[in-house]
Amino acid sequence: MCFIFLLLIVTKGYGQDIDSGKAVVNNYLGKYPIFLLQKTRSASVLGKNRLSIIMGSSYVWFNSRRTPGGTYQEFNKPPDYKYTVATNILVRYGWIKNHHIATGIPYIFNGSYLDSITFKNNGFGNLFIFNKWHAIHETRLIPSMTIDLWTYFPTGNAAKKSGDEDFHFKTTISISKAWRHFSLHLNPGLVLDEGFKKESFEVNAAWLFKIKKLSPVIEYNFLYEISNGASHDLDIGCKWMVLPDMVVTAGMVLNLYSSMTFAEKKAVFASVYKLF
C-alpha cells in the first residue's frame, strides 16, 4: 500500500536540467531504463525499429535445506554445497509504435554435493518470447503502464535442472512513475502451466535514484510457487551509463525469507545493455 501511495503523490511539473541548469517542463516523465536490476521492468517500450540486447549472468549459492518436518537444516560445510549459475541473452525489437517484442533463452549451470551425492550439469532453460504493449503513457498525475504476454517453450531439461519440458504462460503488468530524482516501479505477474492452471505468482518492485550517469537501485522480489513455497529477496545494485546507448548493471541479492526447498540463498549478478 505504501508503494501505491507513493505512486499517487502529486509533484511539481518543473525541474532543472542537470547539465545546463535551465528550467525544463516535466523532462523526467517516462525517463527510466527498460529494466531495473534482476527482475523488475519499467513501464516503457523501445521505439519503433529500435533494437536492444542484454547479456546477463547471476551466481546463486545456498546453505540450508528444508526438512520433512518443515524446519531448515544448514549444510555440513565442508563438504556440502549447492550453487546455480544462470546466463541469459535477451533481444528486444520495437516492431510497431507502443509495442516491442522480445525473446531470450537462459543457459543454466548447476552444481551440488549433498547426501554424499555429487551433481554437476548444465543445459538450456526454457526459451521465452513476449510482447510488451505500452497501454498508458505517464503524465504528471498518472503513472505509465505496460502489459506483457509471455510464452515459455519446452526447451529445458528437468533432469539437468535447467528448466522443464512444458509450456508456460505469463502475464505481467508494469507500472512506473518518475520524479525529478527518482522513479518507482511495480510488476505483478501470474504464471500458468500448459493446462492453464495457476503455477506461480510474483511481485517485483524497484526504487531507482538518478545521479547523472550512476543510478543506485533497490529492488524487492516476491515469488510464490504453488509446488515449492515462497521467497522474499532484497536486491541492491547500481546502473552505470558507460555510453549514451550502453548501460552496465551489477548488484547483490539478500534473501529475507524463504519457505522453498533450499533457503538462505545469496547471489551476485551483472548485465550489459546495448541499444541500437
C-alpha positions in Angstrom: 0.0 0.0 0.0 2.9 2.4 0.7 4.2 1.8 -2.8 0.8 2.6 -4.4 0.5 5.7 -2.2 3.9 7.0 -3.4 2.9 6.4 -7.0 -0.1 8.8 -6.5 1.9 11.7 -5.0 1.4 14.9 -6.9 4.7 16.7 -7.7 5.5 19.9 -9.5 5.8 19.9 -13.2 9.1 21.8 -13.4 12.6 20.5 -12.9 16.1 21.6 -13.7 18.4 20.1 -16.3 21.4 18.7 -14.5 23.9 19.6 -17.3 22.6 23.1 -18.4 20.9 24.2 -15.2 18.0 25.5 -17.3 14.3 25.1 -16.2 12.5 22.4 -18.1 8.9 21.2 -18.0 8.3 17.6 -17.0 11.6 16.4 -18.5 11.7 13.5 -16.2 8.4 11.9 -17.2 8.9 8.5 -18.8 12.7 8.7 -18.4 13.7 5.4 -16.9 15.6 2.3 -18.1 13.8 -0.6 -19.7 14.8 -2.9 -16.8 16.0 -2.1 -13.3 18.1 -4.8 -11.7 17.3 -8.5 -12.0 13.5 -8.9 -12.4 11.8 -5.6 -12.3 11.0 -3.9 -15.6 9.8 -0.4 -16.2 6.6 0.6 -18.0 8.4 1.6 -21.1 9.0 0.2 -24.6 11.6 0.5 -27.3 10.8 3.0 -30.1 9.8 1.7 -33.5 12.6 -0.1 -35.3 14.9 0.1 -32.3 16.8 -3.0 -31.2 18.4 -3.8 -27.8 20.5 -6.7 -26.5 21.0 -7.6 -22.8 23.6 -10.1 -21.7 23.4 -11.1 -18.1 24.6 -13.6 -15.6 24.0 -14.5 -11.9 25.6 -16.7 -9.3 23.4 -18.1 -6.5 24.5 -20.3 -3.6 22.5 -21.9 -0.8 23.4 -23.0 2.7 20.3 -24.8 4.1 17.6 -27.3 3.1 14.0 -27.8 4.3 13.5 -31.0 6.3 10.3 -33.2 6.1 9.2 -31.5 9.4 9.3 -28.1 7.8 12.4 -26.7 9.6 15.7 -25.8 7.9 19.0 -27.5 8.4 22.3 -26.0 7.3 24.6 -27.9 5.1 27.6 -29.6 6.6 30.4 -27.3 5.5 32.6 -28.7 4.1 31.9 -30.7 2.0 28.2 -30.0 1.3 27.4 -27.2 -1.2 24.8 -26.1 -3.8 25.0 -23.4 -6.4 23.4 -22.3 -9.7 24.9 -20.1 -12.4 22.4 -18.6 -14.9 23.2 -16.8 -18.0 20.8 -15.2 -20.4 20.7 -13.2 -23.7 17.6 -11.1 -24.3 16.8 -9.4 -27.6 14.1 -6.7 -27.9 12.8 -5.1 -31.0 10.3 -2.2 -31.4 8.2 -3.6 -34.2 5.4 -1.1 -34.1 4.6 2.1 -32.1 3.9 1.3 -28.4 4.9 -2.3 -28.8 8.1 -4.3 -28.6 8.7 -8.0 -28.9 11.4 -9.8 -27.0 13.0 -13.3 -26.9 15.6 -14.9 -24.7 16.9 -18.2 -23.6 18.8 -18.9 -20.4 21.7 -21.4 -20.1 22.0 -22.9 -16.6 24.9 -24.4 -14.7 24.1 -26.5 -11.6 26.4 -28.0 -9.0 25.9 -29.6 -5.6 27.3 -32.1 -3.2 24.5 -33.3 -0.8 23.9 -36.6 0.9 27.3 -37.8 -0.4 26.0 -37.4 -4.0 27.7 -35.1 -6.5 25.6 -33.4 -9.1 27.1 -31.2 -11.9 25.2 -30.5 -15.0 24.3 -27.7 -17.4 21.9 -27.0 -20.3 19.5 -24.6 -21.9 16.5 -23.4 -20.0 13.0 -22.6 -21.3 13.2 -20.3 -24.3 10.7 -17.4 -24.0 9.1 -14.8 -26.1 6.8 -11.9 -25.1 5.1 -8.8 -26.5 5.0 -5.6 -24.4 2.2 -3.1 -25.0 2.5 0.5 -23.7 -1.1 0.9 -22.7 -0.9 4.2 -20.7 1.7 6.9 -21.0 2.9 8.8 -18.0 1.6 12.3 -17.1 2.2 14.4 -14.0 -0.7 12.6 -12.2 -0.9 9.3 -14.0 1.8 6.6 -13.9 2.9 4.7 -17.0 1.5 1.2 -17.5 2.5 -1.6 -19.9 1.1 -5.2 -20.3 3.3 -8.2 -21.2 2.1 -11.5 -22.6 4.8 -14.3 -22.3 5.1 -17.8 -23.7 7.8 -20.2 -22.4 8.6 -23.1 -24.7 9.6 -26.7 -23.6 13.3 -26.3 -24.3 14.5 -27.0 -20.8 15.6 -30.3 -19.2 14.2 -31.3 -15.8 16.9 -34.0 -15.3 19.6 -31.4 -15.7 17.6 -28.9 -13.5 17.8 -26.3 -16.3 14.1 -25.8 -16.8 11.5 -28.4 -18.0 9.7 -29.9 -21.0 6.4 -28.0 -20.6 4.9 -24.8 -22.0 4.2 -22.0 -19.5 2.3 -18.7 -20.0 2.8 -15.5 -18.0 1.0 -12.2 -17.9 2.6 -9.2 -16.2 1.7 -5.5 -15.7 4.4 -2.9 -15.2 3.6 0.4 -13.5 6.2 3.2 -13.3 6.1 6.8 -12.0 9.0 9.2 -12.3 10.0 12.3 -10.3 13.0 14.6 -10.8 15.5 12.5 -8.8 14.0 9.0 -8.5 11.4 6.7 -10.0 9.2 3.8 -8.6 8.3 0.7 -10.5 5.9 -2.2 -9.7 5.4 -5.5 -11.6 2.8 -8.1 -10.5 2.8 -11.2 -12.6 0.9 -14.6 -12.9 2.3 -17.8 -14.4 0.0 -20.6 -15.8 1.1 -24.1 -16.7 0.2 -25.6 -20.1 -3.1 -26.7 -18.7 -3.8 -23.0 -17.8 -3.7 -23.8 -14.1 -2.1 -21.3 -11.7 1.6 -22.2 -11.2 3.1 -19.2 -9.5 2.6 -15.6 -8.6 5.3 -12.9 -8.4 5.6 -9.2 -7.4 8.7 -7.2 -8.2 9.3 -3.6 -7.2 12.2 -1.2 -7.5 13.2 2.3 -6.5 15.8 4.0 -8.8 17.7 7.1 -7.8 19.0 9.4 -10.6 22.6 10.6 -10.1 23.8 11.7 -13.5 25.4 8.6 -15.1 25.1 6.4 -11.9 21.8 5.2 -10.7 21.6 3.2 -7.4 18.6 0.8 -7.3 16.9 -1.1 -4.5 14.7 -4.0 -5.7 12.3 -6.3 -3.9 11.2 -9.6 -5.4 8.5 -11.9 -4.1 7.8 -15.3 -5.7 5.2 -17.8 -4.6 5.3 -21.3 -6.3 2.4 -23.5 -5.5 4.5 -26.6 -5.5 7.6 -25.2 -3.7 6.7 -22.3 -1.4 7.5 -18.6 -1.2 10.7 -16.4 -1.3 11.3 -12.8 -0.4 14.5 -11.2 -1.8 16.1 -7.7 -1.5 18.4 -6.7 -4.3 20.9 -3.8 -4.0 22.8 -2.6 -7.1 23.7 0.2 -9.4 23.3 1.1 -13.1 26.2 2.9 -14.9 25.7 4.6 -18.2 29.0 3.8 -19.8 27.8 5.3 -23.2 24.5 7.0 -24.2 23.4 3.7 -25.6 25.2 1.3 -23.2 24.4 0.5 -19.5 26.2 -1.8 -17.1 24.3 -3.2 -14.1 25.6 -5.1 -11.1 24.5 -5.9 -7.6 23.8 -8.5 -4.9 20.8 -10.4 -3.6 19.9 -10.9 0.1 17.3 -13.5 0.9 14.9 -12.1 3.5 12.7 -15.2 4.0 12.1 -18.5 2.2 9.8 -21.5 2.6 11.2 -23.2 -0.5 13.2 -26.4 -0.5 16.6 -24.6 -0.4 16.9 -21.4 1.5 19.4 -18.8 2.9 20.5 -18.0 -0.6 22.8 -15.3 -1.5 23.6 -14.1 -5.1 25.5 -11.7 -7.2 24.6 -10.6 -10.7 25.7 -8.4 -13.6 24.5 -7.5 -17.1 25.3 -5.3 -20.1 22.6 -3.5 -22.1 23.2 -2.2 -25.6 20.7 -0.1 -27.7 20.9 0.0 -31.5 
